[in-house]
Amino acid sequence: MKDNFHQFDQMVSLAKSMSSHYKTGSAWLYLSACGDLQRNREIISQRLSPRTVIDLDSPDIAFEESLEKELNCRSCQTENDSRLFAGCVSVRRDFHIDPYGQMTFCCFVKDPDLRYDLRKGNFKECWEEFIPSLGDKVRGSEEYLEGCGSCDLRKDCRWCPVFGYLEHRRLSAPVGYLCEVAKENRNFKTTGGKTIAATIRLPA
């Protein structure tokens, strides 16, 4: 967060003092599951600059290329496919159940239509029927097809439909902050970390 980023080096030193292995968490902040406007304004105010995000969490180009080759996709969305979660659902082998018995394939999924109520059903039905059905069921709107789905920076972006929902309560919605992070990500890959100008296509 902006307010304590000046202590980042100390955080790393503390981690190293406890173990030779440590990991930096998410370098950017997504919005709250509850959608509270005041809480979200506070979160937005604490986001680091896109450049700092990439400095903290630089892309591993070799790993990304091997992952793309292995899975034939880089993220949930595949080329020329409006199915938002098809790629993700087909390869994930984990699940998430919240304290209220709502189950789905990812902890970031907060859209009620994508969550299964275990109090009214059972795990087997959710795992074998409900979750697999979401791959074909959930499709991007025109907003997605004309925006994130056809963006030149798609392979450099950390956008996911779940973040679009958290930000705007729409799975197809772009996240402006992540657009800027994507530009910096592309810059890093093409210039070895030097900042250059980049453009991005967004829906009108």
Backbone as numpy.savetxt, mean C-alpha at the origin, in Angstrom:
# Nx Ny Nz CAx CAy CAz Cx Cy Cz
7.57 9.99 12.12 6.72 11.18 12.12 7.60 12.42 12.12
7.05 13.51 11.60 7.83 14.74 11.56 8.30 15.17 12.95
7.42 15.02 13.94 7.74 15.54 15.27 8.91 14.83 15.93
9.14 13.57 15.61 10.25 12.87 16.26 11.30 12.34 15.28
11.23 12.80 14.03 12.18 12.32 13.04 13.61 12.73 13.39
13.74 13.83 14.10 15.08 14.27 14.49 15.76 13.26 15.42
14.99 12.31 15.97 15.55 11.29 16.85 15.79 9.96 16.13
15.64 9.96 14.81 15.72 8.70 14.07 17.06 8.00 14.28
18.16 8.74 14.18 19.47 8.12 14.35 19.61 7.49 15.74
19.03 8.13 16.73 19.07 7.57 18.08 18.24 6.29 18.17
17.12 6.27 17.44 16.29 5.06 17.41 17.08 3.89 16.82
17.79 4.16 15.73 18.60 3.13 15.09 19.71 2.66 16.03
20.34 3.60 16.72 21.41 3.25 17.66 20.86 2.35 18.78
19.67 2.69 19.26 19.05 1.87 20.30 18.79 0.46 19.80
18.26 0.37 18.58 17.98 -0.95 18.01 19.26 -1.77 17.86
20.31 -1.12 17.37 21.59 -1.82 17.17 22.20 -2.26 18.49
21.93 -1.53 19.56 22.47 -1.89 20.86 21.81 -3.16 21.41
20.65 -3.50 20.87 19.92 -4.68 21.34 20.10 -5.90 20.44
20.38 -5.64 19.15 20.54 -6.75 18.21 21.25 -6.27 16.96
21.94 -7.18 16.31 22.59 -6.83 15.04 21.57 -6.80 13.91
20.37 -7.27 14.17 19.30 -7.29 13.17 18.18 -6.34 13.60
17.81 -5.43 12.72 16.70 -4.53 13.01 16.05 -4.13 11.69
14.85 -3.64 11.78 14.11 -3.26 10.58 13.39 -1.95 10.83
13.43 -1.08 9.83 12.68 0.18 9.90 11.26 -0.08 9.43
10.29 0.39 10.20 8.89 0.18 9.85 8.48 1.02 8.65
7.20 1.07 8.39 6.69 1.83 7.25 7.18 3.26 7.30
7.74 3.71 6.18 8.31 5.06 6.13 7.25 6.13 5.86
6.03 5.70 5.56 4.97 6.69 5.32 3.73 6.29 6.12
2.91 7.27 6.43 1.74 7.05 7.27 0.46 6.98 6.44
-0.28 5.91 6.57 -1.60 5.80 5.95 -2.64 6.34 6.94
-3.84 6.61 6.47 -4.85 7.21 7.33 -5.57 6.17 8.18
-6.38 6.65 9.11 -6.99 5.79 10.12 -8.13 4.94 9.56
-8.32 3.79 10.16 -9.40 2.89 9.74 -10.76 3.49 10.02
-10.87 4.27 11.10 -12.17 4.83 11.48 -12.57 6.01 10.61
-11.61 6.62 9.92 -11.93 7.73 9.04 -12.19 9.05 9.76
-11.82 9.14 11.02 -12.05 10.37 11.78 -11.26 11.52 11.16
-11.96 12.60 10.82 -11.33 13.70 10.09 -10.23 14.39 10.89
-10.47 14.60 12.17 -9.46 15.27 12.99 -8.21 14.40 13.14
-8.43 13.11 13.35 -7.29 12.20 13.47 -6.51 12.13 12.17
-7.23 12.10 11.06 -6.56 12.02 9.76 -5.78 13.29 9.44
-6.30 14.44 9.84 -5.55 15.69 9.63 -4.24 15.66 10.40
-4.27 15.10 11.59 -3.06 15.01 12.40 -2.05 14.05 11.74
-2.56 12.94 11.21 -1.68 11.97 10.55 -1.02 12.62 9.34
-1.82 13.31 8.53 -1.29 13.96 7.33 -0.21 14.97 7.69
-0.42 15.69 8.77 0.55 16.70 9.19 1.87 16.08 9.63
1.85 14.80 9.97 3.06 14.12 10.47 3.78 13.32 9.38
3.26 13.33 8.17 3.91 12.59 7.09 5.25 13.24 6.71
6.22 12.39 6.47 7.53 12.86 6.04 7.47 13.25 4.57
8.44 14.01 4.11 8.47 14.39 2.70 8.68 13.14 1.86
8.15 13.11 0.64 8.34 11.95 -0.24 9.81 11.58 -0.43
10.66 12.58 -0.54 12.09 12.31 -0.71 12.65 11.58 0.51
12.23 12.00 1.70 12.70 11.36 2.93 12.21 9.93 3.02
10.99 9.70 2.56 10.43 8.34 2.55 11.32 7.41 1.74
11.75 7.85 0.57 12.61 7.01 -0.28 14.00 6.88 0.31
14.49 7.93 0.95 15.80 7.83 1.60 15.77 6.76 2.69
14.65 6.68 3.42 14.52 5.72 4.50 14.22 4.32 3.99
13.47 4.24 2.92 13.01 2.95 2.40 13.27 2.88 0.90
14.54 2.85 0.55 14.92 2.84 -0.87 14.54 1.52 -1.52
14.13 1.56 -2.78 13.73 0.33 -3.47 14.90 -0.61 -3.68
14.66 -1.89 -3.49 15.64 -2.92 -3.78 15.37 -3.39 -5.20
16.07 -2.80 -6.15 15.77 -3.02 -7.57 15.93 -4.49 -7.95
17.00 -5.13 -7.50 17.24 -6.53 -7.84 16.12 -7.43 -7.30
15.70 -7.15 -6.07 14.63 -7.95 -5.46 13.32 -7.75 -6.19
13.00 -6.50 -6.53 11.75 -6.22 -7.23 11.70 -6.93 -8.57
12.83 -6.95 -9.28 12.87 -7.61 -10.58 12.68 -9.12 -10.43
13.29 -9.72 -9.41 13.14 -11.16 -9.20 11.73 -11.50 -8.77
11.11 -10.64 -7.96 9.74 -10.87 -7.51 8.77 -10.77 -8.66
8.98 -9.78 -9.51 8.10 -9.60 -10.67 8.19 -10.82 -11.59
9.39 -11.34 -11.76 9.58 -12.50 -12.62 8.94 -13.73 -12.01
9.08 -13.89 -10.69 8.56 -15.09 -10.01 7.04 -15.10 -9.97
6.42 -13.96 -9.67 4.98 -13.91 -9.49 4.23 -13.42 -10.72
5.00 -12.97 -11.71 4.40 -12.40 -12.93 3.55 -11.18 -12.63
3.81 -10.53 -11.53 3.12 -9.28 -11.19 3.92 -8.62 -10.07
3.78 -7.33 -9.95 4.52 -6.62 -8.92 3.65 -6.28 -7.73
2.34 -6.24 -7.93 1.45 -5.84 -6.87 0.11 -6.51 -7.06
-0.91 -6.01 -6.37 -2.24 -6.58 -6.50 -2.77 -6.43 -7.92
-2.41 -5.37 -8.60 -2.98 -5.07 -9.90 -2.06 -5.54 -11.02
-2.61 -6.29 -11.97 -1.85 -6.74 -13.12 -2.20 -5.90 -14.33
-1.35 -5.97 -15.34 -1.53 -5.14 -16.51 -2.85 -5.45 -17.22
-3.51 -4.40 -17.70 -4.75 -4.53 -18.48 -5.80 -5.36 -17.76
-5.90 -5.20 -16.46 -6.85 -5.96 -15.67 -7.49 -5.03 -14.64
-8.80 -4.92 -14.67 -9.49 -4.01 -13.74 -9.75 -4.66 -12.39
-9.41 -5.94 -12.26 -9.63 -6.64 -10.99 -8.59 -6.18 -9.97
-9.02 -5.45 -8.98 -8.09 -4.77 -8.07 -7.29 -5.72 -7.19
-7.87 -6.84 -6.80 -7.18 -7.72 -5.85 -6.87 -9.10 -6.42
-7.03 -9.28 -7.73 -6.83 -10.60 -8.33 -5.44 -11.16 -8.07
-4.41 -10.34 -8.34 -3.05 -10.80 -8.13 -2.74 -11.11 -6.69
-3.21 -10.24 -5.80 -2.93 -10.39 -4.37 -3.61 -11.63 -3.80
-4.89 -11.81 -4.11 -5.65 -12.93 -3.57 -5.08 -14.26 -4.08
-4.58 -14.27 -5.30 -4.10 -15.52 -5.89 -2.79 -16.00 -5.27
-1.99 -15.11 -4.69 -0.69 -15.52 -4.16 -0.60 -15.47 -2.64
-1.49 -14.75 -1.99 -1.40 -14.64 -0.52 -1.85 -15.93 0.13
-1.18 -16.28 1.22 -1.54 -17.47 1.98 -1.74 -17.12 3.45
-2.04 -15.84 3.72 -2.28 -15.41 5.09 -3.65 -14.76 5.16
-4.09 -14.43 6.37 -5.39 -13.82 6.56 -5.35 -12.94 7.80
-6.40 -12.17 7.99 -6.47 -11.28 9.15 -7.87 -11.34 9.75
-7.93 -11.46 11.06 -9.21 -11.44 11.78 -9.12 -10.35 12.84
-10.05 -9.40 12.79 -10.00 -8.31 13.78 -10.71 -8.74 15.07
-10.66 -7.90 16.13 -11.25 -8.28 17.41 -12.77 -8.48 17.37
-13.39 -8.09 16.26 -14.84 -8.21 16.15 -15.25 -9.40 15.28
-14.30 -10.25 14.92 -14.60 -11.44 14.15 -14.72 -11.21 12.67
-14.24 -10.07 12.18 -14.27 -9.77 10.75 -12.98 -10.28 10.11
-13.13 -11.15 9.13 -11.97 -11.79 8.52 -11.82 -11.37 7.06
-10.57 -11.20 6.64 -10.28 -10.91 5.24 -8.83 -11.30 4.96
-8.34 -10.97 3.77 -7.00 -11.45 3.37 -5.88 -10.49 3.72
-6.19 -9.29 4.23 -5.16 -8.30 4.52 -5.63 -7.41 5.67
-4.73 -7.08 6.57 -5.10 -6.28 7.74 -5.50 -4.86 7.37
-5.11 -4.40 6.17 -5.43 -3.04 5.75 -6.81 -2.93 5.09
-7.45 -4.03 4.81 -8.77 -4.00 4.17 -9.82 -3.59 5.20
-10.42 -2.41 4.99 -11.41 -1.90 5.93 -12.79 -1.72 5.30
-12.91 -1.93 4.01 -14.20 -1.84 3.34 -15.08 -2.98 3.87
-16.23 -2.68 4.47 -17.10 -3.72 5.04 -17.49 -4.80 4.04
-17.61 -4.45 2.76 -18.01 -5.42 1.75 -16.94 -6.47 1.49
-15.71 -6.19 1.93 -14.60 -7.12 1.68 -14.21 -7.88 2.94
-15.07 -7.80 3.96 -14.78 -8.46 5.23 -15.89 -9.47 5.53
-15.50 -10.61 6.04 -16.42 -11.72 6.31 -16.67 -11.81 7.80
-17.94 -11.87 8.20 -18.31 -11.93 9.62 -18.31 -13.39 10.09
-17.29 -13.77 10.84 -17.18 -15.14 11.32 -18.27 -15.49 12.32
-18.91 -14.49 12.91 -19.99 -14.76 13.86 -21.24 -15.27 13.16
-21.31 -15.03 11.84 -22.47 -15.47 11.06 -22.11 -16.59 10.08
-20.85 -17.00 10.08 -20.40 -18.04 9.17 -19.30 -18.86 9.81
-18.34 -19.30 9.01 -17.24 -20.09 9.55 -15.97 -19.86 8.75
-14.85 -20.22 9.34 -13.55 -19.98 8.73 -13.42 -20.66 7.38
-13.85 -21.91 7.28 -13.71 -22.68 6.05 -14.40 -21.98 4.88
-15.60 -21.49 5.11 -16.34 -20.82 4.04 -15.63 -19.54 3.61
-15.12 -18.81 4.59 -14.41 -17.56 4.27 -13.15 -17.86 3.48
-12.35 -18.83 3.94 -11.06 -19.12 3.33 -11.20 -19.74 1.94
-12.17 -20.63 1.78 -12.30 -21.38 0.53 -13.24 -20.75 -0.48
-14.15 -19.87 -0.02 -15.13 -19.32 -0.94 -15.11 -17.79 -0.98
-15.26 -17.16 0.20 -15.40 -15.70 0.22 -14.15 -14.99 -0.28
-13.00 -15.28 0.32 -11.77 -14.59 -0.07 -11.41 -14.83 -1.54
-11.43 -16.08 -2.03 -11.12 -16.29 -3.44 -12.07 -15.54 -4.38
-13.34 -15.38 -3.96 -14.31 -14.70 -4.82 -13.99 -13.23 -5.02
-13.24 -12.64 -4.09 -12.94 -11.22 -4.17 -12.00 -10.90 -5.34
-11.24 -11.90 -5.78 -10.33 -11.67 -6.89 -11.04 -11.22 -8.15
-12.18 -11.82 -8.44 -12.95 -11.45 -9.63 -14.03 -10.42 -9.33
-14.47 -10.39 -8.09 -15.60 -9.53 -7.72 -15.25 -8.05 -7.67
-14.10 -7.73 -7.12 -13.74 -6.32 -6.89 -13.01 -5.76 -8.11
-13.66 -4.81 -8.79 -13.07 -4.23 -9.99 -12.95 -2.71 -9.86
-11.94 -2.18 -10.48 -11.71 -0.75 -10.44 -12.73 0.00 -11.28
-13.09 1.18 -10.81 -14.04 2.02 -11.52 -13.32 2.78 -12.63
-14.05 3.64 -13.32 -13.44 4.48 -14.35 -12.34 5.35 -13.75
-12.52 5.74 -12.50 -11.50 6.53 -11.81 -10.18 5.77 -11.77
-10.23 4.49 -11.52 -9.02 3.67 -11.49 -8.43 3.48 -12.88
-9.30 3.14 -13.83 -8.84 2.85 -15.18 -8.17 4.06 -15.82
-8.68 5.25 -15.53 -8.11 6.46 -16.11 -7.03 7.08 -15.23
-6.90 6.57 -14.02 -5.91 7.12 -13.09 -4.80 6.14 -12.79
-4.84 5.55 -11.60 -3.77 4.66 -11.16 -3.57 3.47 -12.11
-4.65 2.97 -12.68 -4.55 1.80 -13.54 -3.79 2.02 -14.82
-3.67 3.26 -15.26 -2.96 3.55 -16.51 -1.81 4.53 -16.29
-1.41 4.72 -15.06 -0.35 5.68 -14.74 1.02 5.16 -15.16
1.85 6.05 -15.70 3.19 5.68 -16.14 4.09 5.27 -14.97
3.75 5.72 -13.79 4.57 5.43 -12.62 4.04 4.25 -11.80
3.17 3.50 -12.39 2.50 2.42 -11.67 3.48 1.45 -11.00
4.53 1.07 -11.72 5.48 0.10 -11.16 6.38 0.69 -10.09
6.34 2.00 -9.96 7.18 2.66 -8.95 6.36 3.12 -7.74
5.05 2.82 -7.77 4.15 3.38 -6.77 3.79 2.37 -5.69
3.59 2.87 -4.47 3.23 2.02 -3.35 1.72 2.04 -3.11
1.01 2.61 -4.10 -0.45 2.65 -3.99 -1.05 1.26 -4.01
-2.11 1.10 -3.26 -2.91 -0.11 -3.24 -4.35 0.32 -3.03
-5.32 -0.41 -3.55 -6.71 -0.04 -3.34 -7.09 0.18 -1.87
-6.44 -0.60 -0.98 -6.78 -0.45 0.44 -6.38 0.94 0.95
-5.29 1.49 0.43 -4.88 2.83 0.84 -5.78 3.89 0.23
-6.26 3.63 -1.00 -7.23 4.53 -1.60 -8.49 4.61 -0.75
-8.90 3.47 -0.21 -10.09 3.44 0.64 -9.86 4.19 1.95
-8.70 3.97 2.57 -8.40 4.67 3.82 -8.33 6.18 3.61
-7.83 6.59 2.45 -7.63 8.01 2.19 -8.93 8.71 1.77
-9.74 8.02 0.94 -10.91 8.68 0.36 -12.20 7.86 0.44
-12.12 6.67 1.07 -13.27 5.76 1.15 -13.71 5.28 -0.24
-12.74 5.22 -1.15 -12.98 4.67 -2.49 -11.77 3.82 -2.87
-12.01 2.57 -3.22 -10.90 1.67 -3.56 -10.14 2.12 -4.80
-10.82 2.81 -5.71 -10.18 3.23 -6.96 -9.47 4.58 -6.86
-9.57 5.23 -5.72 -9.07 6.60 -5.59 -7.55 6.66 -5.50
-6.93 7.59 -6.22 -5.48 7.79 -6.08 -5.17 8.48 -4.75
-3.97 8.29 -4.28 -3.50 8.95 -3.06 -2.40 9.92 -3.47
-2.71 11.21 -3.46 -1.79 12.22 -3.95 -0.40 12.13 -3.33
-0.35 11.87 -2.05 0.93 11.77 -1.35 1.77 10.64 -1.94
1.13 9.50 -2.25 1.86 8.38 -2.82 2.29 8.65 -4.26
1.55 9.52 -4.95 1.98 9.93 -6.29 3.34 10.62 -6.20
3.49 11.47 -5.21 4.76 12.18 -5.03 5.87 11.22 -4.61
5.53 10.24 -3.76 6.51 9.23 -3.36 6.94 8.42 -4.59
5.99 8.12 -5.48 6.30 7.35 -6.69 7.29 8.10 -7.58
7.10 9.42 -7.69 8.04 10.22 -8.47 9.45 10.10 -7.92
9.56 10.18 -6.60 10.87 10.07 -5.98 11.44 8.66 -6.15
10.57 7.68 -6.12 11.00 6.29 -6.32 11.58 6.12 -7.72
10.89 6.67 -8.72 11.39 6.60 -10.09 12.72 7.35 -10.23
12.79 8.51 -9.60 14.03 9.28 -9.63 15.20 8.47 -9.07
14.94 7.79 -7.96 15.99 7.00 -7.31 16.49 5.91 -8.24
15.58 5.24 -8.91 15.94 4.13 -9.79 16.70 4.59 -11.02
16.32 5.75 -11.54 16.91 6.21 -12.80 18.15 7.07 -12.63
18.35 7.62 -11.44 19.49 8.51 -11.25 20.39 8.11 -10.08
20.11 6.98 -9.47 20.94 6.56 -8.36 20.77 7.44 -7.13
19.59 8.03 -6.98 19.31 8.84 -5.80 19.29 10.32 -6.06
19.70 10.76 -7.25 19.68 12.18 -7.57 18.27 12.60 -7.97
17.82 13.74 -7.51 16.47 14.20 -7.80 16.38 14.80 -9.19
15.41 14.32 -9.97 15.13 14.89 -11.28 13.64 15.13 -11.40
13.23 15.87 -12.43 11.80 16.15 -12.60 11.09 14.91 -13.10
9.84 14.73 -12.68 9.02 13.60 -13.13 7.59 14.06 -13.30
6.85 13.40 -14.17 5.46 13.75 -14.39 4.60 12.53 -14.10
3.34 12.80 -13.76 2.41 11.72 -13.46 1.04 12.09 -14.01
0.34 11.10 -14.50 -0.97 11.34 -15.08 -2.06 10.98 -14.07
-2.91 11.92 -13.74 -3.98 11.71 -12.78 -5.31 11.99 -13.44
-6.40 11.43 -12.91 -7.72 11.72 -13.49 -8.08 13.18 -13.31
-8.83 13.73 -14.26 -9.21 15.14 -14.19 -10.14 15.40 -13.03
